[in-house]
Amino acid sequence: MKNEGTLLNKNELEFVVFCIENLALRKNLNARDVYAALTAKNDFLNSYIIPGYSFLHTQDKEYILNDIEEALELRA
C-alpha cells in the first residue's frame, strides 16, 4: 500500500525534481529556495505534488506548473 507523500520510485523522484527545477526557472529563483518553500509550513510537496503524481505526470509542463502555482495560491 502506498503511503501518501512518500516517494516510492525513481519516476516520482524525477517528477519532483522536474517540478522544483521548472518552478525555479519560471519564477527566476534558486531551486533550493523553491524546495524550501514547498516543504515549509503546509508541506505542499508531500501533501499535493507527490500524491498528485499519478495524474500530474501525464500532463504537459505548462499544465503542471500552472496547476501547482494555482494550488499554492489557494493554500496561501
Secondary structure, DSSP 8 states (H G I E B T S, - for coil): ---TT---SHHHHHHHHHHHHHHHHHHT--HHHHHHHHHSTTTHIIIIITTTHHHHTTS-HHHHHHHHHHHHHHH-
